[in-house]
Structure formats: structure tokens, C-alpha cells
């Protein structure tokens, strides 16, 4: 259903999706998730600290890549 919707949508309302960038974000999220599962802490504070750091890395990466595009919007 999703693929069919994409094909029909591109036919009538073409949108220039950047698939390489989208799959890059997905790949980065998977890598950071795997990094969070490798380091298993028994205490809550180190686990939350690591997960917060990994989330900050993901957000910083997205903002750095999208900064030129965001400056055009705002």
C-alpha cells in the first residue's frame, strides 16, 4: 500500500525526496541503538546518561546536516 501510494503520488504530485539522506538518518539511528545495547549498565544513571548522550549525538548530526535547509525556512 505504501509503495503504491508513493508511485501514484509521484505521478500526480511529484516530490523530490532525498532517499540517501533519509536512509542515512535511519542507519545512524540503528548504529546508535546498537551502541546503546552493547553497553549494558546495571545502574539507571549511567544507562540514562549514555542514552541521553546518544540522542544528543543524533540530534546534533541531523541539525548539522539540515542547517543550510533550515536557514532557508526560518
C-alpha positions as CSV (number, residue, x, y, z in Angstrom):
1,X,0.0,0.0,0.0
2,X,2.8,2.4,0.9
3,X,4.7,1.7,-2.4
4,X,1.6,2.1,-4.5
5,X,0.7,5.3,-2.7
6,X,4.3,6.6,-3.4
7,X,4.1,5.7,-7.1
8,X,0.7,7.3,-7.6
9,X,1.7,10.3,-5.6
10,X,4.9,10.9,-7.6
11,X,2.9,10.6,-10.8
12,X,0.4,13.3,-9.9
13,X,2.2,15.3,-7.2
14,X,5.9,14.8,-7.6
15,X,8.0,15.5,-4.5
16,X,11.8,15.4,-4.6
17,X,12.6,13.1,-1.7
18,X,16.2,12.7,-0.7
19,X,16.3,9.0,-0.1
20,X,20.1,8.8,0.6
21,X,19.7,11.3,3.4
22,X,16.7,9.5,4.8
23,X,18.4,6.1,4.8
24,X,21.5,7.8,6.3
25,X,19.4,9.0,9.2
26,X,17.9,5.6,9.6
27,X,21.3,3.9,9.5
28,X,22.7,6.4,12.1
29,X,19.7,5.6,14.4
30,X,20.3,1.9,14.1
31,X,24.0,2.3,14.8
32,X,23.3,4.4,17.9
33,X,20.7,1.9,19.1
34,X,23.1,-0.9,18.7
35,X,25.7,1.1,20.6
36,X,23.2,1.6,23.4
37,X,22.6,-2.1,23.6
38,X,26.2,-3.1,23.6
39,X,26.9,-1.1,26.8
40,X,24.7,-2.6,29.4
41,X,24.7,-1.0,32.8
42,X,23.0,-2.3,35.9
43,X,22.5,1.2,37.4
44,X,20.0,3.5,36.0
45,X,22.0,6.7,36.0
46,X,24.9,5.5,33.6
47,X,22.3,3.9,31.3
48,X,20.2,7.1,31.1
49,X,23.4,9.2,30.7
50,X,24.6,7.1,27.8
51,X,21.2,7.1,26.1
52,X,20.9,10.9,26.5
53,X,24.3,11.3,25.0
54,X,23.5,9.1,22.0
55,X,20.2,11.0,21.5
56,X,22.1,14.3,21.6
57,X,24.6,13.0,19.0
58,X,21.7,12.0,16.7
59,X,20.0,15.4,17.1
60,X,23.3,17.3,16.6
61,X,24.1,15.3,13.5
62,X,20.7,16.0,12.0
63,X,20.9,19.7,12.8
64,X,24.4,20.0,11.3
65,X,23.3,18.3,8.1
66,X,20.0,20.2,7.8
67,X,21.3,23.6,8.9
68,X,21.5,25.0,5.4
69,X,18.0,23.9,4.6
70,X,16.6,25.1,7.9
71,X,18.1,28.6,7.5
72,X,16.0,29.0,4.3
73,X,12.8,28.1,6.1
74,X,13.3,30.4,9.1
